Amino acid sequence: MQVAVIGANGGIGRELLPRLADAGHDPIGVVRDESQFEAVRDRGGEPRLGDLEGDFDEALDGADAVVFTAGSGGSTGADKTLMVDLWGARRVVDACVDADIDRFVMISSVGAGDPLAGPEPLRPYLVAKRCADDYLEQSGLDATILRPTRLTDADGTGTVSLTVDDLDGDTAEIPRADVAGAVVACLDIDRTVGETMHLTSGETPIERALCGDD
């Protein structure tokens, strides 16, 4: 498939592009600045400009699937969280509906199921993620929502768990590389359509876990 990655220059996006290419897909790396084009090409993607707070519709031309892994970043305020993580995600969902792009994988966050139970500083972010997830679920697209625990830059292990019991502190975490691996696997595993899945480090190979063998 031709897979458009929204947020291709982010931590998960950088891990995802080469994995999509290695799996035989044609990745499109959607970024906000042409200065990032060369990095997208180096990772096996076709660079396209797209701004979630501006114009991005043409960046999705020809895509068969979209992965939303964009984020406003931890150093921004609630205003950018609202505009990117919530409104930007909704705009991409609408663009997919309009363009008949049925397959959509959303990178959400653990805690989005119950934002008020999360740490107070994270609640605006979790609310944005939850509202974006809900909108995607109601869109009619063939959607998978992945809610990873705290992300790290550690090397991927190729194994995960879908069972997240303890979210206190920073004990639950997962490498960005393994989240990217889960995205690629989702595109090939039909049973993930319509599912919301928590992801954390574990001992089950990614494909087996997503097939329900965790």
Secondary structure, 3 states (H helix, E strand, C coil): CEEEEECCCCHHHHHHHHHHHHCCCEEEEEECCHHHHHHHHHCCCEEEECCCCCCCHHHHCCCCEEEECCCCCCCCCHHHHHHHHHHHHHHHHHHHHHHCCCEEEEECCCCCCCHHHCCHHHHHHHHHHHHHHHHHHCCCCEEEEEEECEEECCCCCCEEECCCCCCCCCCCEEEHHHHHHHHHHHHHCHHHCCEEEEEEECCEEHHHHHHHHC
